[in-house]
Amino acid sequence: MIIIFFLDNNRTELYSYACRTGIGVSSTTGITDPKKNNSLAQHMANIGKITVFAYMRKTDYKNTWGTIAHRRTYESDHDSGENIWENFKSDLYDMLPDPDDMKEFSKYRAHQEIIDGAVWNINGAYIDVKPGTTPDSVPDTFYKYTPKK
């Protein structure tokens, strides 16, 4: 996923949530030099003369459409399983405590669509994309890449 912001004075910032955009090596273990200058993020910054923010690690999208607890609670509350058995299984979750933000999640989920088998929500992700755990030899922070000559 890539998000582009156009700021005052024609400054542009690109936020890349795609896996490993900020790392310039293909290895996943034992990385001593991530070669940030050879990364896709740095190349985009140089070519576009823009600021790019990117992770060196793989990214984790697991909870972007809500946690498993959010999704199961929503299915249970709306009997949205594909059949009676699915609805019964989801109704078992009614015995568990709901996440504290279910009211907000239900409003968010009301905008969800399935397009060609894929989940789509006009409001984007419910929970932010996070850095993954690999490669573990590089930091899990969002790095800033600026144009170099």
N, C-alpha and C positions, 0 to 999 in steps of 0.2 A: 504494500500500500504506500502510495506517495501523496503527500499533501503539499501544495504550493501556496505560499502567501505572497501577495504583492504589497509592499509597504510604501511609505512615503519616500519621495525622491527616487522613485523607480528602483528601490532596493527589493530584491527578491530572496525569499528563504524557502528552501525545499526541505521537507521532513520526510525521510525515507524510513519506513518500517519494514522494508523487505529484509530478509535474512542476510546478514554479513555484508551489507553494503559498504561498511566502513573498514573492511579488512582487505588487504591486497594479496593474501596467500590462500591456496585452496585446502591446505592441511587443516585437520580438525583437532590434532593433538600435538603437544610439545612445541607450541608456537613461542619462539623467543623474540621474534621481530614480526609484528603484524603487518608491516609494510603499508602503513596508512597512506603514504604518498602514491602508492600503486593501486589504491582502492577505487571502486566505482564511484564512491562518494567524492573523492578528490578529483577524479576525472570530470564528473558532472560540474563541480565547482569551477574547475579551470575552464572548461569549454563554455559553460553558460555564464561565467563571471558572476556567480551567485554564491550565497552561503548555503551550505548543505549540512543538515544534521542527520546522523546515522549511527546505528549500532555496529559494533564489530562482531557481536555474537549473533547466533540464530535468534529469531524473534518468536515469541510465544503468543499465539492468538487464541489459546484455549478458552478463555473466559470473555472474549470480546462481545459475544451475544448474551452475556449473563453467565453466572456460575451454573453448575449442574443443579444446585439447590434452587436457584431462580427458575430454571427451565422446568424442572419437575414440579415445583409448586404451582407454576403457571398452568401446566398441563392438567394437574390435579384439580385446580380451581375451575378450569374451563372444559374438562373432559374432552381434550383435543387429541386423544390417542386415536390410532387408526381403527381400533375395534374394541369390543366390550372388554376383552382381556387386558388390553393396553390401558383402558380407562380404569379398570379395577386395580391394576398394578400402580397406576399413578395416584389413585385415591388412597392407597396405603400411606402416601407421603403426607396426607392430611393429619396424620398422627404425629408428625414431626413439626418442630417449630419452624415458622416461615422466616426467611431472611427479613431483616428489619426494614429494608427498602422495597418491599413488594408492591406498595402502592405506586412508587415511581417506576418500577420495572414494568408493571402492568400498563402504565401510560406509554412507556417506551415501546413495549411489545405490540401495542395496538397499531403501530405504524409498520410492522413487519410484513413482508411479502415473500412469497417463494416464486422466483423467476427462473425458469429453466432448471428447476431442481435446486437452486441455490438460495440461501437466505439473503434477503436484502432489507435494510432498514434505512429510510431516508435520513434518519438522524445519526447514522454512522454507528460506531461501536458503543456499547453500553459501558464497558470497562476497557480502559486503555490497553493497547498492545504493550507487552513487557519484554525485556530482554530474556532470552532463554538461558540455559545453563552451559551451553557449549559454543565454541571452545572455551573451556574453563580457564585457560591460561591468559585470556585477555579480559580487560575490565568490562563490567556490564552497564557502563554509562553511555549516555547519548553524547557522541562527540560532535564537535563543530569543525567543519571543513571550509576553508576560505580559499579563494582563487590564488594560485601561485603562478609566477611567471616562468 
